[in-house]
């Protein structure tokens, strides 16, 4: 009989310490604006937004023929209708938006290619053939096979069009967002009126952002904020007659006070270092906000060995909560599992606030125990949530689509750096399966309930610490007191046969006695007690008791 083939596991990537944040953004509300202030800000945003739309149109028309000369020509054409600094901010924002569209276009093409490959494979298999963990089988019925063959034709056409557009440098960009644009066609589902939609659409298409410039007064000549909180705007040339201050500037009747990182912001502007500002309107609340941002050198990450010195907190990311477990530096679970819940339904602001609150709870809990790092899966579901890959598993597709992997990682890295914690990214392969197999049952007790997610947190933490996920099995009772000492729960990564049963160091007497018909390799050891002393003579019972 042939031995069953072992399952081929994919290569596990080495854990690494994620880089820290490279930028800072803070926000404050522009309170007590007068009606004139509101009118001027709206006019400036509308005028610059019109120029930004025209510049984006020209950039898309250039396609792959864009170069420094065409960029300079666009900037020169915008300067007459605004200023050189406003034109620089507009052209830079246009460049970033076009580059983002190109990256999204490439991701779309890769998703179409993955879908076409899956459909071609399943259509080539016999109808009703069962699949394996490595490859899907055929479709369930001839009717499903027919509909999937038509979908294959549709995806191939979309793929050909996307490839042709990429080769020609054509991108599709909507200033204001495609989601908001599509809401116009179904206002009832979006719970908006035509006037409300129009107000949101215009506010999203305004342009009120200015890049900073080191060496200039307070780090920005276009939107200037003084240390005492005074906000002034350099008006575009067509609106210069609205200025209420010298040099064509308009000073708002408000004062800003950045509560978060206010000292850092004040140190930068007093040193005339670059700070970028953005003014935007929250239509739902009817409030104006000012966002200040600046770059900073990438935080140097600590060595992986240092991050592991005080243990690790393994975190399993799920659709509605973080499942965390603390481990010591040897990989042993300590205490009970912790869960930090969040709700990803509702608006984007609500989802972002929920994630931030859950991360804050996680970081404060990690601080309490003095660990230096948090182990996190390096998740990316970009190519793994299509219906071609997961078929009828609609709920599972919705589950992985609802996990904000990119934003979650970025925010966790940024917030962890403020607590002095590092993020160790690990390969997510088999963490849930092996954690459930090796850690769920041993840690479950009457006082501790373990879930699959809690066990996955242990697996992630052990991988971040450099230990294997599998725990060492308990040795047989007769081997638990051998001369090498009692076996611990851990073994070094280089120890041979660390997952198996340790053989006895010496042959026990009772082991030798249990073997019959075999030649002994050595004499058994003598007993230390009289009762168990061995004798070569035969024992015979006397017929009468000796009463003398």
C-alpha positions, 0 to 999 in steps of 0.5 A, spaced: 500 500 500 502 506 498 503 511 503 499 517 502 502 524 500 503 529 505 500 536 503 505 541 500 505 547 504 507 554 501 513 557 504 512 562 510 515 569 509 519 571 515 516 576 520 519 583 519 518 590 523 513 595 519 516 602 518 513 607 522 508 613 519 512 618 515 507 624 516 502 627 521 495 630 520 491 634 525 484 638 524 481 643 528 474 647 526 473 654 523 468 657 528 464 663 528 465 665 521 461 671 519 457 671 512 462 674 508 467 669 511 463 664 508 461 667 502 469 668 500 471 661 502 466 658 497 468 663 492 475 661 492 473 654 493 469 654 487 474 658 482 480 654 484 475 647 483 474 649 476 481 650 475 483 644 478 477 640 473 480 643 467 487 641 469 485 634 470 482 634 463 488 636 460 493 631 464 488 626 462 489 628 455 496 628 455 496 621 457 503 617 457 506 623 453 506 627 459 513 630 461 516 636 465 515 641 459 507 639 459 507 640 466 510 647 466 505 649 460 499 647 464 502 651 471 503 657 467 496 657 464 493 656 471 498 662 474 494 667 470 487 665 473 490 664 480 497 665 482 504 661 482 503 657 488 496 656 487 497 653 480 503 649 483 498 646 488 493 644 483 498 641 478 501 637 484 494 634 486 492 633 479 499 629 478 497 625 484 490 623 482 492 621 475 497 616 478 492 613 483 488 612 477 493 608 474 494 604 480 487 602 481 487 601 473 492 596 474 489 592 480 482 592 476 486 588 470 489 584 475 483 582 478 480 581 471 485 576 469 484 572 476 477 571 474 478 569 467 483 564 469 478 561 474 473 561 470 477 558 464 479 552 469 472 551 472 469 550 465 475 546 462 473 541 468 467 536 467 460 538 470 459 536 477 467 534 479 469 536 486 474 540 487 480 540 492 483 545 497 488 547 491 484 547 485 476 548 484 472 543 481 467 543 475 460 547 476 454 543 479 450 543 473 450 544 465 445 551 466 451 554 471 456 552 466 452 555 460 451 562 465 459 562 467 461 561 459 457 567 458 460 571 464 467 569 461 466 572 455 464 578 458 470 578 463 475 577 457 472 583 453 472 588 459 480 585 460 481 587 453 478 594 453 482 595 460 489 593 457 488 597 451 486 603 455 492 602 460 497 601 453 494 608 451 494 611 458 487 612 458 484 613 465 477 614 468 477 620 474 471 623 477 473 629 481 468 629 487 468 621 487 464 616 483 460 613 488 457 620 489 456 621 482 452 615 481 448 617 487 445 622 483 441 616 479 438 613 485 437 619 490 431 615 493 436 609 495 441 615 497 436 618 502 438 625 498 434 630 495 436 633 489 438 640 492 442 636 498 446 632 492 448 638 489 450 641 495 455 635 496 457 635 489 459 642 489 463 642 496 467 635 494 469 639 487 472 645 491 479 646 491 482 649 498 489 646 499 495 649 499 502 645 500 507 648 504 514 651 503 520 651 508 523 658 509 517 662 508 513 665 513 510 660 518 511 655 513 506 657 508 504 663 503 498 661 500 494 659 507 497 662 512 496 660 520 500 664 525 502 661 532 496 665 535 491 662 530 489 667 525 488 664 518 489 668 512 488 666 505 492 669 499 486 670 494 486 668 486 487 674 482 480 674 479 478 675 487 483 680 489 478 685 490 475 681 496 481 682 500 481 685 507 488 685 508 494 688 504 498 684 499 491 681 496 490 677 503 483 675 506 483 674 514 478 670 517 474 672 523 476 666 527 482 663 531 484 655 531 487 652 536 490 645 535 489 641 541 492 635 538 500 636 537 499 643 537 506 644 540 509 640 534 505 644 529 507 651 533 514 649 533 514 648 526 511 654 524 515 658 528 521 655 525 518 657 518 518 649 516 513 647 511 506 645 513 500 644 508 493 646 509 486 644 507 480 647 508 473 643 507 466 643 509 462 638 512 455 639 509 452 634 513 454 638 519 454 645 516 461 646 519 468 648 516 474 645 518 482 646 517 487 640 516 494 641 517 499 636 515 507 635 514 512 630 513 517 627 518 522 622 517 520 615 517 521 612 524 527 608 525 524 601 527 527 597 532 531 590 531 526 584 531 530 581 536 529 587 541 521 587 539 521 580 541 525 581 548 519 583 552 514 578 549 508 579 544 501 581 543 498 577 537 492 580 534 487 576 529 483 581 525 476 579 524 470 583 521 467 585 527 473 585 533 480 584 534 482 577 538 488 579 542 492 574 546 499 576 550 505 571 550 511 571 554 518 571 550 518 563 550 511 563 546 507 561 552 500 564 552 499 568 559 492 570 562 486 570 558 484 572 551 482 579 550 477 582 544 476 589 542 469 590 538 468 595 533 462 596 528 464 597 520 456 599 518 454 606 517 458 612 514 465 612 513 466 617 519 463 612 523 467 606 521 473 610 522 471 612 529 470 605 531 476 602 528 480 608 532 477 606 538 478 599 538 485 600 536 486 605 542 483 600 547 488 594 544 494 599 545 492 601 552 491 594 554 498 592 551 501 598 555 499 595 561 503 589 560 510 592 558 510 589 551 514 592 546 511 589 539 504 587 537 504 581 532 499 582 526 497 579 520 500 582 513 493 581 510 491 583 503 485 581 500 485 585 494 486 579 489 482 574 493 474 576 494 472 575 487 465 571 486 469 567 481 474 565 486 469 563 492 463 562 488 456 561 492 460 563 498 457 570 498 457 571 506 464 570 506 466 574 500 462 580 504 466 578 510 473 579 507 471 585 503 468 588 510 475 588 513 479 595 512 486 591 511 489 597 508 486 603 513 487 598 519 494 597 518 496 604 516 492 607 522 495 601 527 502 603 525 501 610 526 497 610 533 502 604 536 508 609 534 505 614 539 505 609 544 512 606 543 510 600 540 512 596 534 508 592 529 511 585 527 508 583 520 507 576 519 505 571 514 497 569 515 498 562 512 495 557 516 494 561 522 487 560 524 487 553 522 493 551 526 491 555 532 485 552 532 488 545 532 494 546 537 491 551 542 484 551 542 482 545 546 488 545 551 487 552 553 479 551 554 477 550 561 471 552 565 473 559 567 476 560 560 472 560 553 477 559 547 474 561 540 478 559 533 480 567 533 483 567 540 487 561 538 489 564 531 492 570 536 496 565 539 499 562 533 500 569 530 504 571 536 508 565 536 510 566 529 512 573 530 516 571 536 520 566 531 517 560 534 513 554 531 505 554 532 505 547 534 505 546 541 510 540 544 505 534 546 506 532 553 511 526 554 508 519 556 508 518 564 514 514 564 518 519 561 516 525 565 522 524 570 528 522 566 535 524 567 534 530 562 529 533 566 521 534 565 520 536 558 518 544 558 512 547 553 517 549 549 523 547 545 528 551 541 527 552 533 533 548 532 532 542 537 531 536 533 525 532 533 522 537 538 515 535 536 515 528 537 516 524 543 522 524 547 525 517 548 527 514 555 535 516 556 536 509 560 532 503 560 528 502 566 527 495 570 520 495 569 521 496 561 526 490 561 521 485 565 516 487 560 520 484 554 519 476 554 523 472 549 529 478 548 536 478 550 537 483 555 543 488 553 545 489 560 543 487 567 537 491 571 539 495 576 538 493 583 532 495 588 534 500 593 529 497 598 529 490 601 522 488 599 524 489 592 531 485 592 532 480 587 534 473 589 536 467 585 533 461 590 526 458 590 521 460 595 517 455 598 512 456 604 513 452 610 507 447 612 507 449 619 508 456 623 514 456 627 511 459 634 518 458 638 
